[in-house]
Amino acid sequence: MNKIILEEIFSPGCHTCRELEVFWEGIKGDFSNVDFRRIDATSDQGQKLVQKYIIFSSPTIIINGELFATGGFDKKKLLEKLKSY
């Protein structure tokens, strides 16, 4: 099973970011090969990613270094993408 790095770039107080985190908590048992990382957009690491991917809204989802979604997420598409690995 391939290792997957799922990064969430979040903003403090972001409601949609919280929805993503709750969703992940509900499905993470099915994805033992996924390393979920929460990165605060205001941190040094977060600011580097904001500049690299030209992020304007949160949450931003990056999967294995590839920009997947920004400003929200589609649960079905996220599941499909994770299963495709």
N, CA and C atoms as a LAMMPS dump frame, in Angstrom:
ITEM: TIMESTEP
0
ITEM: NUMBER OF ATOMS
255
ITEM: BOX BOUNDS ff ff ff
-5.0000000000000000e+02 5.0000000000000000e+02
-5.0000000000000000e+02 5.0000000000000000e+02
-5.0000000000000000e+02 5.0000000000000000e+02
ITEM: ATOMS id mol type element x y z
1 1 1 N 0.85 -1.188 0
2 1 2 C 0 0 0
3 1 3 C 0.888 1.242 0
4 2 1 N 0.634 2.154 -0.912
5 2 2 C 1.438 3.367 -1.035
6 2 3 C 1.174 4.338 0.103
7 3 1 N 2.229 4.97 0.568
8 3 2 C 2.104 5.997 1.599
9 3 3 C 1.597 7.278 0.954
10 4 1 N 0.634 7.912 1.59
11 4 2 C 0.045 9.151 1.087
12 4 3 C 0.242 10.244 2.129
13 5 1 N 0.688 11.405 1.678
14 5 2 C 0.789 12.564 2.57
15 5 3 C -0.351 13.515 2.206
16 6 1 N -1.252 13.692 3.143
17 6 2 C -2.423 14.559 2.983
18 6 3 C -2.214 15.767 3.885
19 7 1 N -1.998 16.927 3.247
20 7 2 C -1.75 18.144 4.017
21 7 3 C -2.946 19.078 3.921
22 8 1 N -3.325 19.601 5.067
23 8 2 C -4.381 20.61 5.121
24 8 3 C -3.738 21.923 5.549
25 9 1 N -3.827 22.924 4.702
26 9 2 C -3.376 24.261 5.074
27 9 3 C -4.626 24.974 5.585
28 10 1 N -4.639 25.289 6.864
29 10 2 C -5.837 25.861 7.468
30 10 3 C -5.572 27.262 8.01
31 11 1 N -6.66 27.985 8.18
32 11 2 C -6.602 29.304 8.81
33 11 3 C -7.302 29.207 10.159
34 12 1 N -6.73 29.812 11.188
35 12 2 C -7.382 29.794 12.492
36 12 3 C -8.809 30.34 12.394
37 13 1 N -9.752 29.626 12.991
38 13 2 C -11.145 30.051 12.998
39 13 3 C -11.929 29.683 11.749
40 14 1 N -11.321 28.97 10.819
41 14 2 C -11.971 28.605 9.556
42 14 3 C -12.981 27.476 9.785
43 15 1 N -14.246 27.761 9.497
44 15 2 C -15.315 26.785 9.692
45 15 3 C -15.182 25.588 8.743
46 16 1 N -14.875 25.85 7.493
47 16 2 C -14.746 24.768 6.511
48 16 3 C -13.535 23.894 6.827
49 17 1 N -12.498 24.49 7.378
50 17 2 C -11.322 23.716 7.795
51 17 3 C -11.731 22.717 8.876
52 18 1 N -12.548 23.18 9.793
53 18 2 C -13.027 22.302 10.872
54 18 3 C -13.861 21.158 10.296
55 19 1 N -14.67 21.441 9.282
56 19 2 C -15.47 20.397 8.633
57 19 3 C -14.562 19.326 8.028
58 20 1 N -13.474 19.748 7.407
59 20 2 C -12.526 18.801 6.834
60 20 3 C -11.924 17.931 7.934
61 21 1 N -11.551 18.524 9.04
62 21 2 C -10.935 17.78 10.131
63 21 3 C -11.914 16.767 10.725
64 22 1 N -13.177 17.148 10.888
65 22 2 C -14.203 16.228 11.399
66 22 3 C -14.419 15.089 10.401
67 23 1 N -14.471 15.427 9.114
68 23 2 C -14.627 14.412 8.071
69 23 3 C -13.46 13.433 8.121
70 24 1 N -12.237 13.948 8.212
71 24 2 C -11.063 13.086 8.27
72 24 3 C -11.127 12.154 9.474
73 25 1 N -11.525 12.668 10.621
74 25 2 C -11.621 11.835 11.823
75 25 3 C -12.56 10.65 11.586
76 26 1 N -13.6 10.868 10.794
77 26 2 C -14.571 9.82 10.516
78 26 3 C -14.108 8.764 9.528
79 27 1 N -13.127 9.101 8.677
80 27 2 C -12.696 8.147 7.639
81 27 3 C -11.274 7.637 7.826
82 28 1 N -10.524 8.223 8.739
83 28 2 C -9.1 7.89 8.823
84 28 3 C -8.841 6.418 9.113
85 29 1 N -9.773 5.731 9.738
86 29 2 C -9.603 4.313 10.011
87 29 3 C -9.513 3.48 8.741
88 30 1 N -10.049 3.985 7.648
89 30 2 C -10.001 3.284 6.365
90 30 3 C -8.734 3.595 5.571
91 31 1 N -7.918 4.499 6.086
92 31 2 C -6.739 4.961 5.344
93 31 3 C -5.5 4.966 6.237
94 32 1 N -5.085 3.774 6.657
95 32 2 C -3.924 3.669 7.543
96 32 3 C -2.628 4.103 6.851
97 33 1 N -2.646 4.169 5.528
98 33 2 C -1.465 4.572 4.767
99 33 3 C -1.367 6.086 4.567
100 34 1 N -2.301 6.834 5.146
101 34 2 C -2.312 8.295 4.973
102 34 3 C -1.733 8.985 6.205
103 35 1 N -0.787 9.861 5.949
104 35 2 C -0.204 10.705 6.983
105 35 3 C -0.873 12.072 6.845
106 36 1 N -1.818 12.387 7.752
107 36 2 C -2.574 13.644 7.706
108 36 3 C -1.818 14.7 8.496
109 37 1 N -1.543 15.816 7.83
110 37 2 C -0.795 16.9 8.475
111 37 3 C -1.587 18.197 8.398
112 38 1 N -1.803 18.801 9.542
113 38 2 C -2.463 20.109 9.605
114 38 3 C -1.376 21.175 9.69
115 39 1 N -1.451 22.152 8.8
116 39 2 C -0.437 23.206 8.768
117 39 3 C -1.15 24.551 8.823
118 40 1 N -0.837 25.322 9.839
119 40 2 C -1.431 26.652 10.02
120 40 3 C -0.876 27.589 8.938
121 41 1 N -1.773 28.192 8.182
122 41 2 C -1.369 29.087 7.093
123 41 3 C -0.557 30.28 7.6
124 42 1 N -0.688 30.617 8.878
125 42 2 C 0.032 31.772 9.415
126 42 3 C 1.418 31.404 9.944
127 43 1 N 1.741 30.102 9.981
128 43 2 C 3.061 29.67 10.455
129 43 3 C 4.093 29.867 9.349
130 44 1 N 5.375 29.765 9.699
131 44 2 C 6.435 29.892 8.698
132 44 3 C 6.271 28.829 7.61
133 45 1 N 6.041 27.582 8.021
134 45 2 C 5.85 26.503 7.057
135 45 3 C 4.621 26.767 6.185
136 46 1 N 3.539 27.22 6.828
137 46 2 C 2.31 27.529 6.104
138 46 3 C 2.513 28.643 5.091
139 47 1 N 3.249 29.677 5.465
140 47 2 C 3.493 30.794 4.559
141 47 3 C 4.313 30.369 3.34
142 48 1 N 5.242 29.45 3.54
143 48 2 C 6.018 28.927 2.41
144 48 3 C 5.109 28.193 1.432
145 49 1 N 4.162 27.408 1.967
146 49 2 C 3.228 26.674 1.107
147 49 3 C 2.229 27.616 0.434
148 50 1 N 1.804 28.645 1.148
149 50 2 C 0.901 29.648 0.576
150 50 3 C 1.553 30.289 -0.648
151 51 1 N 2.821 30.619 -0.53
152 51 2 C 3.539 31.231 -1.654
153 51 3 C 3.789 30.227 -2.778
154 52 1 N 4.167 29.015 -2.427
155 52 2 C 4.477 27.992 -3.433
156 52 3 C 3.254 27.654 -4.288
157 53 1 N 2.091 27.476 -3.622
158 53 2 C 0.883 27.053 -4.331
159 53 3 C -0.069 28.211 -4.656
160 54 1 N 0.336 29.428 -4.302
161 54 2 C -0.473 30.633 -4.522
162 54 3 C -1.881 30.431 -3.943
163 55 1 N -1.927 30.234 -2.643
164 55 2 C -3.161 29.943 -1.912
165 55 3 C -3.831 31.243 -1.482
166 56 1 N -5.128 31.349 -1.783
167 56 2 C -5.897 32.528 -1.384
168 56 3 C -7.015 32.207 -0.399
169 57 1 N -7.342 30.925 -0.23
170 57 2 C -8.423 30.574 0.684
171 57 3 C -8.147 29.229 1.337
172 58 1 N -8.876 28.969 2.392
173 58 2 C -8.675 27.727 3.13
174 58 3 C -10.018 27.022 3.333
175 59 1 N -9.967 25.724 3.56
176 59 2 C -8.753 24.924 3.617
177 59 3 C -8.195 24.657 2.226
178 60 1 N -6.907 24.45 2.193
179 60 2 C -6.261 23.982 0.976
180 60 3 C -5.794 22.565 1.255
181 61 1 N -6.038 21.684 0.31
182 61 2 C -5.652 20.285 0.464
183 61 3 C -4.576 19.974 -0.567
184 62 1 N -3.473 19.445 -0.07
185 62 2 C -2.359 19.033 -0.923
186 62 3 C -2.141 17.542 -0.674
187 63 1 N -2.138 16.766 -1.755
188 63 2 C -1.943 15.323 -1.636
189 63 3 C -0.664 14.955 -2.376
190 64 1 N 0.287 14.412 -1.619
191 64 2 C 1.593 14.029 -2.18
192 64 3 C 2.214 15.148 -3.014
193 65 1 N 2.133 16.37 -2.493
194 65 2 C 2.759 17.509 -3.149
195 65 3 C 1.967 18.11 -4.286
196 66 1 N 0.764 17.585 -4.544
197 66 2 C -0.08 18.085 -5.635
198 66 3 C -1.297 18.81 -5.055
199 67 1 N -1.521 20.026 -5.531
200 67 2 C -2.68 20.795 -5.078
201 67 3 C -3.952 20.069 -5.493
202 68 1 N -4.801 19.74 -4.517
203 68 2 C -6.037 19.017 -4.786
204 68 3 C -7.256 19.94 -4.729
205 69 1 N -7.33 20.772 -3.702
206 69 2 C -8.488 21.656 -3.541
207 69 3 C -8.098 22.859 -2.704
208 70 1 N -8.807 23.956 -2.945
209 70 2 C -8.591 25.154 -2.141
210 70 3 C -9.929 25.855 -1.921
211 71 1 N -10.124 26.349 -0.699
212 71 2 C -11.341 27.07 -0.372
213 71 3 C -12.535 26.175 -0.065
214 72 1 N -12.315 24.901 0.023
215 72 2 C -13.378 23.95 0.311
216 72 3 C -12.976 22.591 -0.208
217 73 1 N -13.882 21.637 -0.079
218 73 2 C -13.562 20.296 -0.558
219 73 3 C -14.852 19.531 -0.812
220 74 1 N -14.76 18.586 -1.727
221 74 2 C -15.864 17.706 -2.065
222 74 3 C -15.535 16.347 -1.444
223 75 1 N -16.355 15.909 -0.498
224 75 2 C -16.075 14.662 0.23
225 75 3 C -15.918 13.478 -0.718
226 76 1 N -16.816 13.368 -1.682
227 76 2 C -16.785 12.239 -2.611
228 76 3 C -15.498 12.25 -3.437
229 77 1 N -15.119 13.416 -3.948
230 77 2 C -13.903 13.514 -4.776
231 77 3 C -12.651 13.235 -3.949
232 78 1 N -12.652 13.69 -2.692
233 78 2 C -11.51 13.435 -1.824
234 78 3 C -11.376 11.946 -1.572
235 79 1 N -12.48 11.277 -1.274
236 79 2 C -12.447 9.824 -1.059
237 79 3 C -11.955 9.09 -2.308
238 80 1 N -12.473 9.481 -3.452
239 80 2 C -12.051 8.856 -4.709
240 80 3 C -10.559 9.027 -4.94
241 81 1 N -10.063 10.219 -4.682
242 81 2 C -8.637 10.495 -4.883
243 81 3 C -7.776 9.644 -3.951
244 82 1 N -8.165 9.568 -2.684
245 82 2 C -7.395 8.784 -1.721
246 82 3 C -7.415 7.298 -2.094
247 83 1 N -8.547 6.814 -2.532
248 83 2 C -8.676 5.399 -2.922
249 83 3 C -7.882 5.089 -4.187
250 84 1 N -7.645 6.107 -5.019
251 84 2 C -6.943 5.879 -6.292
252 84 3 C -5.455 5.586 -6.09
253 85 1 N -4.937 5.888 -4.912
254 85 2 C -3.515 5.638 -4.652
255 85 3 C -3.343 4.197 -4.305
